[in-house]
Amino acid sequence: MRLRRSRKCFPSCAFLHQVDEDEVYWTQKSKSRKELGRRGSARVIPQLVQCFVNAMVGPRSWTGLFSRSRRSEKYAEYPLSPMQELRLLRLQERLQVPFDVTRPDHREALKAFWHAAFPDVALSGLISEQWKELGWQGPNPSTDFRSCGVIALENLIFFARTYPASFRRLLFKQGGRRATWEYPFAVAGINISFMLIQLLDLWSARPRCLPGINFVKLLGEDEAAFDVLFCIAFEMVDAQWLAMNASYMQFNDVLQATRTQLERELSLEDTQRIQDLPAYNLLYQ
């Protein structure tokens, strides 16, 4: 199977982040795009996976993003209850933790994710071809966290343990008419976590957008609101994927459509709990 030379890879995801490095990065990537059309499918697939990751999370470091946004933050004036303020602070502290493979707890979290997905299959090691079955881009999943911290892994584990039926249906692509080239599950999860952080303006001391402000209210009612929202968003991504009859190279469009829908749902005035979001019911299909 050959790719047409005119077929483009993902855009730079300006809606997710805007940095000076992107222009240089994508100028360099344009050379490799031209080569894709002249190679066989055996070499195309791993390159597409790398392209998928780079397009969504970008070339810069995750920790650098947080520190730069901190320097330009503006404080919102709306009041927070003591509970809302405490839980927002705890969530923001989670955002600041990069994945570190040298930390025993992070290594154990990776293993826990594997066993949640494949409880009856032994994992041969932290570097193994088995990880590709979970949708990592290669045999070493630790390399996929460079633009999102350990919270993305925590989100995935929460999804597997809290909504196991939904998790397994999406992991194994069991619903609907699936594409020949499906999105890689774990890498998609990292991108969903990153999208939610930006959508809710969680880099700021206090969110300044309406979806973010309303989310803090939901967080005051349920400390797991962000993790639950991740699960909802993953279901929405898969629903959009099927509705758009999407394939590998259209994941960015799917994620943007999901973001737009989430913005609408999080702007509703009568939402008091995370379970009040219309898309919450997707978790129980």
Secondary structure, 3 states (H helix, E strand, C coil): CCCCCCCCCCCCCCCCCCCCHHHHHHHHHHHHHHHHCCCCHHHHHHHHHHHHHHHHHCCCCHHHHHHHHHHCCCCCCCCCCHHHHHHHHHHHHHHCCCCCCCCHHHHHHHHHHHHHHCCCCCCCCCCCHHHHHHCCCCCCHHHHHCCCCCHHHHHHHHHHHHCHHHHHHHHCCCCCCCCCCCCCHHHHHHHHHHHHHHHCCCCCCCCCCHHHHHHHHHHHHCCCHHHHHHHHHHHHHHHHHHHCCCCHHHHHHHHHHHHHHHHHHCCCCCCCCHHHCHHHHHHHC
